[in-house]
């Protein structure tokens, strides 16, 4: 069970990282939009928040655009 004390372990950096990951990965939002609304200066600033794609994700991405 989660208690209120568990939230003391969450930093603003954790929240910002999850915000970026949620939009970029889960919702596949345009990175330029995420940069603008999140207050980052560049793509390089949000790049660490991205997970490296596995082979299955890469294959799916190419399949979606029929390449």
Phi and psi restraints in degrees (value plus and minus 20) as a CYANA .aco file:
   2 UNK   PHI    -107.7   -67.7
   2 UNK   PSI     113.7   153.7
   3 UNK   PHI    -133.1   -93.1
   3 UNK   PSI     147.7   187.7
   4 UNK   PHI     -79.9   -39.9
   4 UNK   PSI     -50.2   -10.2
   5 UNK   PHI     -84.6   -44.6
   5 UNK   PSI     -46.6    -6.6
   6 UNK   PHI     -82.5   -42.5
   6 UNK   PSI     -50.8   -10.8
   7 UNK   PHI     -92.7   -52.7
   7 UNK   PSI     -36.1     3.9
   8 UNK   PHI     -88.1   -48.1
   8 UNK   PSI     -39.7     0.3
   9 UNK   PHI    -105.7   -65.7
   9 UNK   PSI     -28.5    11.5
  10 UNK   PHI    -113.0   -73.0
  10 UNK   PSI     106.1   146.1
  11 UNK   PHI    -117.6   -77.6
  11 UNK   PSI     147.4   187.4
  12 UNK   PHI     -84.2   -44.2
  12 UNK   PSI     -51.1   -11.1
  13 UNK   PHI     -85.3   -45.3
  13 UNK   PSI     -61.2   -21.2
  14 UNK   PHI     -78.9   -38.9
  14 UNK   PSI     -64.3   -24.3
  15 UNK   PHI     -86.4   -46.4
  15 UNK   PSI     -60.2   -20.2
  16 UNK   PHI     -86.9   -46.9
  16 UNK   PSI     -60.6   -20.6
  17 UNK   PHI     -81.2   -41.2
  17 UNK   PSI     -65.6   -25.6
  18 UNK   PHI     -85.9   -45.9
  18 UNK   PSI     -58.2   -18.2
  19 UNK   PHI     -77.3   -37.3
  19 UNK   PSI     -69.8   -29.8
  20 UNK   PHI     -84.1   -44.1
  20 UNK   PSI     -66.0   -26.0
  21 UNK   PHI     -82.7   -42.7
  21 UNK   PSI     -61.4   -21.4
  22 UNK   PHI     -80.5   -40.5
  22 UNK   PSI     -65.8   -25.8
  23 UNK   PHI     -93.2   -53.2
  23 UNK   PSI     -66.1   -26.1
  24 UNK   PHI     -93.1   -53.1
  24 UNK   PSI     -64.7   -24.7
  25 UNK   PHI    -113.7   -73.7
  25 UNK   PSI     -74.6   -34.6
  26 UNK   PHI     -90.3   -50.3
  26 UNK   PSI     -59.9   -19.9
  27 UNK   PHI    -122.8   -82.8
  27 UNK   PSI     -25.1    14.9
  28 UNK   PHI      31.7    71.7
  28 UNK   PSI      21.9    61.9
  29 UNK   PHI     -95.2   -55.2
  29 UNK   PSI     129.5   169.5
  30 UNK   PHI     -77.3   -37.3
  30 UNK   PSI     107.0   147.0
  31 UNK   PHI     -77.8   -37.8
  31 UNK   PSI     -52.3   -12.3
  32 UNK   PHI     -84.9   -44.9
  32 UNK   PSI     -54.4   -14.4
  33 UNK   PHI     -88.6   -48.6
  33 UNK   PSI     -63.9   -23.9
  34 UNK   PHI     -81.9   -41.9
  34 UNK   PSI     -62.0   -22.0
  35 UNK   PHI     -80.6   -40.6
  35 UNK   PSI     -64.6   -24.6
  36 UNK   PHI     -85.5   -45.5
  36 UNK   PSI     -67.5   -27.5
  37 UNK   PHI     -98.5   -58.5
  37 UNK   PSI     -44.7    -4.7
  38 UNK   PHI    -109.6   -69.6
  38 UNK   PSI     -29.1    10.9
  39 UNK   PHI      60.7   100.7
  39 UNK   PSI      -3.4    36.6
  40 UNK   PHI     -99.2   -59.2
  40 UNK   PSI     139.6   179.6
  41 UNK   PHI    -110.6   -70.6
  41 UNK   PSI     -44.5    -4.5
  42 UNK   PHI    -180.5  -140.5
  42 UNK   PSI     149.7   189.7
  43 UNK   PHI     -83.1   -43.1
  43 UNK   PSI     -56.5   -16.5
  44 UNK   PHI     -77.2   -37.2
  44 UNK   PSI     -50.1   -10.1
  45 UNK   PHI     -91.5   -51.5
  45 UNK   PSI     -49.5    -9.5
  46 UNK   PHI    -119.7   -79.7
  46 UNK   PSI     -30.6     9.4
  47 UNK   PHI     -75.7   -35.7
  47 UNK   PSI     -59.0   -19.0
  48 UNK   PHI     -83.6   -43.6
  48 UNK   PSI     -38.7     1.3
  49 UNK   PHI    -101.8   -61.8
  49 UNK   PSI     -28.1    11.9
  50 UNK   PHI    -110.0   -70.0
  50 UNK   PSI     117.8   157.8
  51 UNK   PHI    -103.7   -63.7
  51 UNK   PSI     123.1   163.1
  52 UNK   PHI     -86.9   -46.9
  52 UNK   PSI     112.0   152.0
  53 UNK   PHI     -93.6   -53.6
  53 UNK   PSI     121.5   161.5
  54 UNK   PHI    -103.1   -63.1
  54 UNK   PSI     152.5   192.5
  55 UNK   PHI     -77.4   -37.4
  55 UNK   PSI     -60.0   -20.0
  56 UNK   PHI     -83.9   -43.9
  56 UNK   PSI     -57.7   -17.7
  57 UNK   PHI     -89.0   -49.0
  57 UNK   PSI     -60.3   -20.3
  58 UNK   PHI     -83.6   -43.6
  58 UNK   PSI     -66.9   -26.9
  59 UNK   PHI     -79.6   -39.6
  59 UNK   PSI     -64.3   -24.3
  60 UNK   PHI     -81.8   -41.8
  60 UNK   PSI     -60.2   -20.2
  61 UNK   PHI     -83.6   -43.6
  61 UNK   PSI     -60.9   -20.9
  62 UNK   PHI     -92.0   -52.0
  62 UNK   PSI     -54.4   -14.4
  63 UNK   PHI     -85.3   -45.3
  63 UNK   PSI     -57.8   -17.8
  64 UNK   PHI     -82.9   -42.9
  64 UNK   PSI     -54.9   -14.9
  65 UNK   PHI    -118.0   -78.0
  65 UNK   PSI      -9.1    30.9
  66 UNK   PHI      36.9    76.9
  66 UNK   PSI      27.0    67.0
